[in-house]
Amino acid sequence: MNVLFILIPVALGLGLLGLAAFLWSMKSGQFDDLDGAAWRAISDDDLPSEDKK
């Protein structure tokens, strides 16, 4: 029963830390362009050159 006096504040602290990290990422613009990274990953930027034939 005494362990609850330790675990409850630790759990609340970790929850608040996660919430603070999420709010910081929203404020800093981490989620502004969700589709851009996906399209950059599949775009074909490596065009074959003529001298490699």
CHARMM internal coordinates of N, CA and C (Angstrom, degrees):
IC EDIT
DIST 1 N 1 CA 1.4502
DIST 1 CA 1 C 1.5305
ANGL 1 N 1 CA 1 C 111.46
DIST 1 C 2 N 1.3304
ANGL 1 CA 1 C 2 N 115.87
DIHE 1 N 1 CA 1 C 2 N -33.41
DIST 2 N 2 CA 1.4589
ANGL 1 C 2 N 2 CA 119.30
DIHE 1 CA 1 C 2 N 2 CA -179.61
DIST 2 CA 2 C 1.5197
ANGL 2 N 2 CA 2 C 112.05
DIHE 1 C 2 N 2 CA 2 C -69.91
DIST 2 C 3 N 1.3187
ANGL 2 CA 2 C 3 N 116.57
DIHE 2 N 2 CA 2 C 3 N -23.11
DIST 3 N 3 CA 1.4629
ANGL 2 C 3 N 3 CA 119.50
DIHE 2 CA 2 C 3 N 3 CA -179.28
DIST 3 CA 3 C 1.5266
ANGL 3 N 3 CA 3 C 110.87
DIHE 2 C 3 N 3 CA 3 C -68.75
DIST 3 C 4 N 1.3133
ANGL 3 CA 3 C 4 N 118.04
DIHE 3 N 3 CA 3 C 4 N -22.63
DIST 4 N 4 CA 1.4604
ANGL 3 C 4 N 4 CA 121.61
DIHE 3 CA 3 C 4 N 4 CA 177.45
DIST 4 CA 4 C 1.5231
ANGL 4 N 4 CA 4 C 111.93
DIHE 3 C 4 N 4 CA 4 C -65.44
DIST 4 C 5 N 1.3301
ANGL 4 CA 4 C 5 N 116.88
DIHE 4 N 4 CA 4 C 5 N -28.08
DIST 5 N 5 CA 1.4612
ANGL 4 C 5 N 5 CA 120.34
DIHE 4 CA 4 C 5 N 5 CA 177.62
DIST 5 CA 5 C 1.5254
ANGL 5 N 5 CA 5 C 111.41
DIHE 4 C 5 N 5 CA 5 C -68.89
DIST 5 C 6 N 1.3071
ANGL 5 CA 5 C 6 N 116.30
DIHE 5 N 5 CA 5 C 6 N -18.70
DIST 6 N 6 CA 1.4708
ANGL 5 C 6 N 6 CA 120.99
DIHE 5 CA 5 C 6 N 6 CA 176.91
DIST 6 CA 6 C 1.5289
ANGL 6 N 6 CA 6 C 110.48
DIHE 5 C 6 N 6 CA 6 C -97.40
DIST 6 C 7 N 1.3168
ANGL 6 CA 6 C 7 N 117.02
DIHE 6 N 6 CA 6 C 7 N -44.14
DIST 7 N 7 CA 1.4678
ANGL 6 C 7 N 7 CA 120.92
DIHE 6 CA 6 C 7 N 7 CA -173.48
DIST 7 CA 7 C 1.5254
ANGL 7 N 7 CA 7 C 113.42
DIHE 6 C 7 N 7 CA 7 C -70.22
DIST 7 C 8 N 1.2964
ANGL 7 CA 7 C 8 N 118.30
DIHE 7 N 7 CA 7 C 8 N -36.70
DIST 8 N 8 CA 1.4731
ANGL 7 C 8 N 8 CA 119.92
DIHE 7 CA 7 C 8 N 8 CA -178.74
DIST 8 CA 8 C 1.5242
ANGL 8 N 8 CA 8 C 111.65
DIHE 7 C 8 N 8 CA 8 C -65.99
DIST 8 C 9 N 1.3366
ANGL 8 CA 8 C 9 N 120.50
DIHE 8 N 8 CA 8 C 9 N -47.69
DIST 9 N 9 CA 1.4745
ANGL 8 C 9 N 9 CA 118.48
DIHE 8 CA 8 C 9 N 9 CA 176.21
DIST 9 CA 9 C 1.5305
ANGL 9 N 9 CA 9 C 113.43
DIHE 8 C 9 N 9 CA 9 C -65.01
DIST 9 C 10 N 1.3265
ANGL 9 CA 9 C 10 N 117.39
DIHE 9 N 9 CA 9 C 10 N -34.30
DIST 10 N 10 CA 1.4639
ANGL 9 C 10 N 10 CA 119.93
DIHE 9 CA 9 C 10 N 10 CA 177.47
DIST 10 CA 10 C 1.5214
ANGL 10 N 10 CA 10 C 110.15
DIHE 9 C 10 N 10 CA 10 C -65.15
DIST 10 C 11 N 1.3203
ANGL 10 CA 10 C 11 N 117.27
DIHE 10 N 10 CA 10 C 11 N -43.77
DIST 11 N 11 CA 1.4614
ANGL 10 C 11 N 11 CA 120.63
DIHE 10 CA 10 C 11 N 11 CA 179.16
DIST 11 CA 11 C 1.5231
ANGL 11 N 11 CA 11 C 111.23
DIHE 10 C 11 N 11 CA 11 C -64.78
DIST 11 C 12 N 1.3175
ANGL 11 CA 11 C 12 N 117.22
DIHE 11 N 11 CA 11 C 12 N -41.69
DIST 12 N 12 CA 1.4648
ANGL 11 C 12 N 12 CA 120.17
DIHE 11 CA 11 C 12 N 12 CA 177.79
DIST 12 CA 12 C 1.5302
ANGL 12 N 12 CA 12 C 111.03
DIHE 11 C 12 N 12 CA 12 C -65.90
DIST 12 C 13 N 1.3065
ANGL 12 CA 12 C 13 N 117.23
DIHE 12 N 12 CA 12 C 13 N -38.93
DIST 13 N 13 CA 1.4577
ANGL 12 C 13 N 13 CA 121.07
DIHE 12 CA 12 C 13 N 13 CA 178.10
DIST 13 CA 13 C 1.5227
ANGL 13 N 13 CA 13 C 112.13
DIHE 12 C 13 N 13 CA 13 C -64.62
DIST 13 C 14 N 1.3283
ANGL 13 CA 13 C 14 N 117.23
DIHE 13 N 13 CA 13 C 14 N -42.59
DIST 14 N 14 CA 1.4668
ANGL 13 C 14 N 14 CA 120.47
DIHE 13 CA 13 C 14 N 14 CA 177.71
DIST 14 CA 14 C 1.5250
ANGL 14 N 14 CA 14 C 111.25
DIHE 13 C 14 N 14 CA 14 C -66.38
DIST 14 C 15 N 1.3161
ANGL 14 CA 14 C 15 N 116.61
DIHE 14 N 14 CA 14 C 15 N -37.28
DIST 15 N 15 CA 1.4632
ANGL 14 C 15 N 15 CA 119.89
DIHE 14 CA 14 C 15 N 15 CA 176.99
DIST 15 CA 15 C 1.5166
ANGL 15 N 15 CA 15 C 111.79
DIHE 14 C 15 N 15 CA 15 C -64.31
DIST 15 C 16 N 1.3227
ANGL 15 CA 15 C 16 N 116.47
DIHE 15 N 15 CA 15 C 16 N -43.03
DIST 16 N 16 CA 1.4684
ANGL 15 C 16 N 16 CA 120.60
DIHE 15 CA 15 C 16 N 16 CA 178.13
DIST 16 CA 16 C 1.5283
ANGL 16 N 16 CA 16 C 111.13
DIHE 15 C 16 N 16 CA 16 C -67.16
DIST 16 C 17 N 1.3227
ANGL 16 CA 16 C 17 N 116.95
DIHE 16 N 16 CA 16 C 17 N -35.93
DIST 17 N 17 CA 1.4652
ANGL 16 C 17 N 17 CA 120.38
DIHE 16 CA 16 C 17 N 17 CA 176.56
DIST 17 CA 17 C 1.5285
ANGL 17 N 17 CA 17 C 111.17
DIHE 16 C 17 N 17 CA 17 C -64.55
DIST 17 C 18 N 1.3241
ANGL 17 CA 17 C 18 N 116.95
DIHE 17 N 17 CA 17 C 18 N -42.20
DIST 18 N 18 CA 1.4630
ANGL 17 C 18 N 18 CA 120.48
DIHE 17 CA 17 C 18 N 18 CA 176.40
DIST 18 CA 18 C 1.5127
ANGL 18 N 18 CA 18 C 112.32
DIHE 17 C 18 N 18 CA 18 C -64.81
DIST 18 C 19 N 1.3058
ANGL 18 CA 18 C 19 N 116.95
DIHE 18 N 18 CA 18 C 19 N -40.20
DIST 19 N 19 CA 1.4661
ANGL 18 C 19 N 19 CA 121.10
DIHE 18 CA 18 C 19 N 19 CA 177.53
DIST 19 CA 19 C 1.5248
ANGL 19 N 19 CA 19 C 110.87
DIHE 18 C 19 N 19 CA 19 C -64.64
DIST 19 C 20 N 1.3162
ANGL 19 CA 19 C 20 N 116.84
DIHE 19 N 19 CA 19 C 20 N -41.42
DIST 20 N 20 CA 1.4623
ANGL 19 C 20 N 20 CA 120.56
DIHE 19 CA 19 C 20 N 20 CA 178.66
DIST 20 CA 20 C 1.5293
ANGL 20 N 20 CA 20 C 110.86
DIHE 19 C 20 N 20 CA 20 C -64.70
DIST 20 C 21 N 1.3342
ANGL 20 CA 20 C 21 N 117.51
DIHE 20 N 20 CA 20 C 21 N -39.77
DIST 21 N 21 CA 1.4623
ANGL 20 C 21 N 21 CA 120.74
DIHE 20 CA 20 C 21 N 21 CA 178.18
DIST 21 CA 21 C 1.5272
ANGL 21 N 21 CA 21 C 110.92
DIHE 20 C 21 N 21 CA 21 C -65.57
DIST 21 C 22 N 1.3289
ANGL 21 CA 21 C 22 N 117.14
DIHE 21 N 21 CA 21 C 22 N -39.74
DIST 22 N 22 CA 1.4547
ANGL 21 C 22 N 22 CA 120.77
DIHE 21 CA 21 C 22 N 22 CA 178.11
DIST 22 CA 22 C 1.5197
ANGL 22 N 22 CA 22 C 111.39
DIHE 21 C 22 N 22 CA 22 C -65.31
DIST 22 C 23 N 1.3360
ANGL 22 CA 22 C 23 N 116.61
DIHE 22 N 22 CA 22 C 23 N -45.03
DIST 23 N 23 CA 1.4612
ANGL 22 C 23 N 23 CA 119.69
DIHE 22 CA 22 C 23 N 23 CA 179.76
DIST 23 CA 23 C 1.5300
ANGL 23 N 23 CA 23 C 111.22
DIHE 22 C 23 N 23 CA 23 C -65.25
DIST 23 C 24 N 1.3243
ANGL 23 CA 23 C 24 N 117.45
DIHE 23 N 23 CA 23 C 24 N -36.65
DIST 24 N 24 CA 1.4650
ANGL 23 C 24 N 24 CA 120.57
DIHE 23 CA 23 C 24 N 24 CA 176.89
DIST 24 CA 24 C 1.5291
ANGL 24 N 24 CA 24 C 110.35
DIHE 23 C 24 N 24 CA 24 C -64.06
DIST 24 C 25 N 1.3340
ANGL 24 CA 24 C 25 N 117.48
DIHE 24 N 24 CA 24 C 25 N -42.27
DIST 25 N 25 CA 1.4617
ANGL 24 C 25 N 25 CA 120.03
DIHE 24 CA 24 C 25 N 25 CA -179.09
DIST 25 CA 25 C 1.5278
ANGL 25 N 25 CA 25 C 111.22
DIHE 24 C 25 N 25 CA 25 C -67.94
DIST 25 C 26 N 1.3161
ANGL 25 CA 25 C 26 N 117.64
DIHE 25 N 25 CA 25 C 26 N -33.96
DIST 26 N 26 CA 1.4584
ANGL 25 C 26 N 26 CA 119.94
DIHE 25 CA 25 C 26 N 26 CA 176.09
DIST 26 CA 26 C 1.5276
ANGL 26 N 26 CA 26 C 110.80
DIHE 25 C 26 N 26 CA 26 C -67.79
DIST 26 C 27 N 1.3334
ANGL 26 CA 26 C 27 N 117.25
DIHE 26 N 26 CA 26 C 27 N -41.36
DIST 27 N 27 CA 1.4598
ANGL 26 C 27 N 27 CA 121.15
DIHE 26 CA 26 C 27 N 27 CA -178.09
DIST 27 CA 27 C 1.5262
ANGL 27 N 27 CA 27 C 111.78
DIHE 26 C 27 N 27 CA 27 C -70.66
DIST 27 C 28 N 1.3455
ANGL 27 CA 27 C 28 N 117.62
DIHE 27 N 27 CA 27 C 28 N -31.37
DIST 28 N 28 CA 1.4568
ANGL 27 C 28 N 28 CA 119.93
DIHE 27 CA 27 C 28 N 28 CA -177.56
DIST 28 CA 28 C 1.5223
ANGL 28 N 28 CA 28 C 112.94
DIHE 27 C 28 N 28 CA 28 C -86.59
DIST 28 C 29 N 1.3327
ANGL 28 CA 28 C 29 N 118.31
DIHE 28 N 28 CA 28 C 29 N -0.77
DIST 29 N 29 CA 1.4570
ANGL 28 C 29 N 29 CA 121.47
DIHE 28 CA 28 C 29 N 29 CA 173.55
DIST 29 CA 29 C 1.5168
ANGL 29 N 29 CA 29 C 114.98
DIHE 28 C 29 N 29 CA 29 C 86.35
DIST 29 C 30 N 1.3137
ANGL 29 CA 29 C 30 N 118.08
DIHE 29 N 29 CA 29 C 30 N 25.91
DIST 30 N 30 CA 1.4595
ANGL 29 C 30 N 30 CA 120.85
DIHE 29 CA 29 C 30 N 30 CA -179.11
DIST 30 CA 30 C 1.5329
ANGL 30 N 30 CA 30 C 112.46
DIHE 29 C 30 N 30 CA 30 C -68.74
DIST 30 C 31 N 1.3191
ANGL 30 CA 30 C 31 N 118.31
DIHE 30 N 30 CA 30 C 31 N -24.47
DIST 31 N 31 CA 1.4575
ANGL 30 C 31 N 31 CA 122.17
DIHE 30 CA 30 C 31 N 31 CA -175.55
DIST 31 CA 31 C 1.5240
ANGL 31 N 31 CA 31 C 112.43
DIHE 30 C 31 N 31 CA 31 C -110.24
DIST 31 C 32 N 1.3260
ANGL 31 CA 31 C 32 N 118.09
DIHE 31 N 31 CA 31 C 32 N 21.94
DIST 32 N 32 CA 1.4572
ANGL 31 C 32 N 32 CA 120.34
DIHE 31 CA 31 C 32 N 32 CA -177.19
DIST 32 CA 32 C 1.5248
ANGL 32 N 32 CA 32 C 112.71
DIHE 31 C 32 N 32 CA 32 C -72.89
DIST 32 C 33 N 1.3235
ANGL 32 CA 32 C 33 N 117.89
DIHE 32 N 32 CA 32 C 33 N -42.81
DIST 33 N 33 CA 1.4639
ANGL 32 C 33 N 33 CA 121.64
DIHE 32 CA 32 C 33 N 33 CA -175.40
DIST 33 CA 33 C 1.5259
ANGL 33 N 33 CA 33 C 109.12
DIHE 32 C 33 N 33 CA 33 C -120.85
DIST 33 C 34 N 1.3201
ANGL 33 CA 33 C 34 N 117.08
DIHE 33 N 33 CA 33 C 34 N 89.13
DIST 34 N 34 CA 1.4523
ANGL 33 C 34 N 34 CA 120.88
DIHE 33 CA 33 C 34 N 34 CA -177.69
DIST 34 CA 34 C 1.5274
ANGL 34 N 34 CA 34 C 112.60
DIHE 33 C 34 N 34 CA 34 C -80.23
DIST 34 C 35 N 1.3318
ANGL 34 CA 34 C 35 N 117.58
DIHE 34 N 34 CA 34 C 35 N -29.08
DIST 35 N 35 CA 1.4616
ANGL 34 C 35 N 35 CA 120.34
DIHE 34 CA 34 C 35 N 35 CA -177.50
DIST 35 CA 35 C 1.5172
ANGL 35 N 35 CA 35 C 112.95
DIHE 34 C 35 N 35 CA 35 C -87.23
DIST 35 C 36 N 1.3077
ANGL 35 CA 35 C 36 N 118.39
DIHE 35 N 35 CA 35 C 36 N -21.66
DIST 36 N 36 CA 1.4592
ANGL 35 C 36 N 36 CA 121.41
DIHE 35 CA 35 C 36 N 36 CA -175.50
DIST 36 CA 36 C 1.5140
ANGL 36 N 36 CA 36 C 113.30
DIHE 35 C 36 N 36 CA 36 C -62.03
DIST 36 C 37 N 1.3162
ANGL 36 CA 36 C 37 N 117.86
DIHE 36 N 36 CA 36 C 37 N -44.03
DIST 37 N 37 CA 1.4600
ANGL 36 C 37 N 37 CA 121.00
DIHE 36 CA 36 C 37 N 37 CA -179.12
DIST 37 CA 37 C 1.5283
ANGL 37 N 37 CA 37 C 110.70
DIHE 36 C 37 N 37 CA 37 C -66.80
DIST 37 C 38 N 1.3078
ANGL 37 CA 37 C 38 N 117.21
DIHE 37 N 37 CA 37 C 38 N -36.64
DIST 38 N 38 CA 1.4652
ANGL 37 C 38 N 38 CA 120.09
DIHE 37 CA 37 C 38 N 38 CA 179.53
DIST 38 CA 38 C 1.5222
ANGL 38 N 38 CA 38 C 110.78
DIHE 37 C 38 N 38 CA 38 C -66.58
DIST 38 C 39 N 1.3200
ANGL 38 CA 38 C 39 N 117.83
DIHE 38 N 38 CA 38 C 39 N -41.07
DIST 39 N 39 CA 1.4676
ANGL 38 C 39 N 39 CA 119.98
DIHE 38 CA 38 C 39 N 39 CA 179.89
DIST 39 CA 39 C 1.5157
ANGL 39 N 39 CA 39 C 111.63
DIHE 38 C 39 N 39 CA 39 C -72.98
DIST 39 C 40 N 1.3274
ANGL 39 CA 39 C 40 N 117.88
DIHE 39 N 39 CA 39 C 40 N -32.71
DIST 40 N 40 CA 1.4671
ANGL 39 C 40 N 40 CA 119.72
DIHE 39 CA 39 C 40 N 40 CA 176.80
DIST 40 CA 40 C 1.5163
ANGL 40 N 40 CA 40 C 111.25
DIHE 39 C 40 N 40 CA 40 C -67.13
DIST 40 C 41 N 1.3359
ANGL 40 CA 40 C 41 N 116.79
DIHE 40 N 40 CA 40 C 41 N -31.18
DIST 41 N 41 CA 1.4616
ANGL 40 C 41 N 41 CA 120.12
DIHE 40 CA 40 C 41 N 41 CA -178.98
DIST 41 CA 41 C 1.5267
ANGL 41 N 41 CA 41 C 111.82
DIHE 40 C 41 N 41 CA 41 C -70.39
DIST 41 C 42 N 1.3341
ANGL 41 CA 41 C 42 N 117.67
DIHE 41 N 41 CA 41 C 42 N -31.55
DIST 42 N 42 CA 1.4610
ANGL 41 C 42 N 42 CA 119.16
DIHE 41 CA 41 C 42 N 42 CA -176.46
DIST 42 CA 42 C 1.5235
ANGL 42 N 42 CA 42 C 113.13
DIHE 41 C 42 N 42 CA 42 C -104.32
DIST 42 C 43 N 1.3226
ANGL 42 CA 42 C 43 N 117.41
DIHE 42 N 42 CA 42 C 43 N -1.21
DIST 43 N 43 CA 1.4640
ANGL 42 C 43 N 43 CA 118.65
DIHE 42 CA 42 C 43 N 43 CA 179.99
DIST 43 CA 43 C 1.5232
ANGL 43 N 43 CA 43 C 110.25
DIHE 42 C 43 N 43 CA 43 C -72.64
DIST 43 C 44 N 1.3072
ANGL 43 CA 43 C 44 N 115.74
DIHE 43 N 43 CA 43 C 44 N 148.94
DIST 44 N 44 CA 1.4661
ANGL 43 C 44 N 44 CA 121.58
DIHE 43 CA 43 C 44 N 44 CA -176.47
DIST 44 CA 44 C 1.5241
ANGL 44 N 44 CA 44 C 108.58
DIHE 43 C 44 N 44 CA 44 C -100.26
DIST 44 C 45 N 1.3233
ANGL 44 CA 44 C 45 N 115.69
DIHE 44 N 44 CA 44 C 45 N 87.02
DIST 45 N 45 CA 1.4558
ANGL 44 C 45 N 45 CA 120.31
DIHE 44 CA 44 C 45 N 45 CA 179.15
DIST 45 CA 45 C 1.5188
ANGL 45 N 45 CA 45 C 112.72
DIHE 44 C 45 N 45 CA 45 C -87.27
DIST 45 C 46 N 1.3129
ANGL 45 CA 45 C 46 N 117.02
DIHE 45 N 45 CA 45 C 46 N -17.08
DIST 46 N 46 CA 1.4595
ANGL 45 C 46 N 46 CA 121.09
DIHE 45 CA 45 C 46 N 46 CA -178.15
DIST 46 CA 46 C 1.5238
ANGL 46 N 46 CA 46 C 109.58
DIHE 45 C 46 N 46 CA 46 C -90.90
DIST 46 C 47 N 1.3053
ANGL 46 CA 46 C 47 N 116.77
DIHE 46 N 46 CA 46 C 47 N 86.49
DIST 47 N 47 CA 1.4511
ANGL 46 C 47 N 47 CA 121.21
DIHE 46 CA 46 C 47 N 47 CA 178.74
DIST 47 CA 47 C 1.5254
ANGL 47 N 47 CA 47 C 109.30
DIHE 46 C 47 N 47 CA 47 C -81.21
DIST 47 C 48 N 1.3176
ANGL 47 CA 47 C 48 N 117.18
DIHE 47 N 47 CA 47 C 48 N 136.93
DIST 48 N 48 CA 1.4705
ANGL 47 C 48 N 48 CA 118.66
DIHE 47 CA 47 C 48 N 48 CA 179.58
DIST 48 CA 48 C 1.5161
ANGL 48 N 48 CA 48 C 111.03
DIHE 47 C 48 N 48 CA 48 C -67.95
DIST 48 C 49 N 1.2980
ANGL 48 CA 48 C 49 N 115.97
DIHE 48 N 48 CA 48 C 49 N 137.87
DIST 49 N 49 CA 1.4548
ANGL 48 C 49 N 49 CA 120.15
DIHE 48 CA 48 C 49 N 49 CA 179.20
DIST 49 CA 49 C 1.5230
ANGL 49 N 49 CA 49 C 109.83
DIHE 48 C 49 N 49 CA 49 C -90.00
DIST 49 C 50 N 1.3224
ANGL 49 CA 49 C 50 N 116.88
DIHE 49 N 49 CA 49 C 50 N 160.35
DIST 50 N 50 CA 1.4471
ANGL 49 C 50 N 50 CA 122.45
DIHE 49 CA 49 C 50 N 50 CA -176.57
DIST 50 CA 50 C 1.5210
ANGL 50 N 50 CA 50 C 112.86
DIHE 49 C 50 N 50 CA 50 C -72.44
DIST 50 C 51 N 1.3256
ANGL 50 CA 50 C 51 N 119.33
DIHE 50 N 50 CA 50 C 51 N -26.09
DIST 51 N 51 CA 1.4625
ANGL 50 C 51 N 51 CA 121.23
DIHE 50 CA 50 C 51 N 51 CA -175.11
DIST 51 CA 51 C 1.5124
ANGL 51 N 51 CA 51 C 113.11
DIHE 50 C 51 N 51 CA 51 C -81.83
DIST 51 C 52 N 1.3270
ANGL 51 CA 51 C 52 N 119.48
DIHE 51 N 51 CA 51 C 52 N -5.17
DIST 52 N 52 CA 1.4661
ANGL 51 C 52 N 52 CA 121.69
DIHE 51 CA 51 C 52 N 52 CA 179.71
DIST 52 CA 52 C 1.5246
ANGL 52 N 52 CA 52 C 112.68
DIHE 51 C 52 N 52 CA 52 C -87.82
DIST 52 C 53 N 1.3218
ANGL 52 CA 52 C 53 N 118.07
DIHE 52 N 52 CA 52 C 53 N 1.06
DIST 53 N 53 CA 1.4717
ANGL 52 C 53 N 53 CA 119.89
DIHE 52 CA 52 C 53 N 53 CA -177.78
DIST 53 CA 53 C 1.4794
ANGL 53 N 53 CA 53 C 113.29
DIHE 52 C 53 N 53 CA 53 C -75.39
END
COOR INIT
IC SEED 1 N 1 CA 1 C
IC BUILD
